[in-house]
Amino acid sequence: MTALRFRLLALLAAMLSAPAVAAAGWNLDSLMQRLAANAGGRVQFEETRHLAILDQPLRATGELVYIAPARLERHTETPVRESMVLDGDTLTLTREARTHTLSLRDYPEAAALIDSIRATLAGDLAALQRTYAVSLAGSEQAWTLDLLPADPQVAQVVLRITIRGSGAVVRGVDILQADGDRSSMKIAPPDAK
C-alpha cells in the first residue's frame, strides 16, 4: 500500500497552481492567500521516480487536473495510460480497462496526507500546520515551500515534500519517502510542451 500512498501524495502535491493575488509583502501568508484563490486548472507533468527496487528511474508524463475544493485527477500518458481520480474521499484508479474504487476512510494514513495537501491547495495554513512544519524560502519569483511531517504516522510514509514555484504558479514538486524512494515532478501549463 506504500506505493499507493506515494502516488496519492504525488498526485495531490503536484496540483498546486494558482492565479495571482495582490499581496503587501512576500511571505507564507501571502503565498497561502494566492493558493486559496485557486479555483483549479490543468497542467502538464513530467515525473521521475527513483525506487530502491529498480536499477533505472521510472519516467511518466501526462496531465494533472484540480477542481476546487476536492477533485484531483492524474492522467498518465506515458509509459502506460492510467487514470487516478480523487473526488472527495473516493479514489478511482483505472488502468488497462480495469477500474478499482477505494474509500480513503479505509486508509487513514493516506487520508491524513491528502487532507494536508488539500489544506495547502485551499491556502489553509492552520490546517496544514496541524500535520506539517511549514517553511517558505526564496523570493516571490523563485520560492520553495517545505513540508516536514510533524505527525508520526505521516512521517512513516513521507519525510519531506518540497514545492517550487514562481509567483502564484507551482513549477515542481519533490517528494522524499521514509523508505528512501523519491520523486521529482516538473509542472508546466498545457501549452508549454
Secondary structure, 3 states (H helix, E strand, C coil): CHHHHHHHHHHHHHCCCCCCCCCCCCCHHHHHHHHHCCCEEEEEEEEEEECCCCCCCEEEEEEEEEECCCEEEEEEEECCCEEEEEECCEEEEEECCEEEEEEHHHCHHHHHHHHHHHHHHCCCHHHHHCCEEEEEEEECCEEEEEEEECCHHHHCCEEEEEEEEECCEEEEEEEEECCCCEEEEEEECCCCC
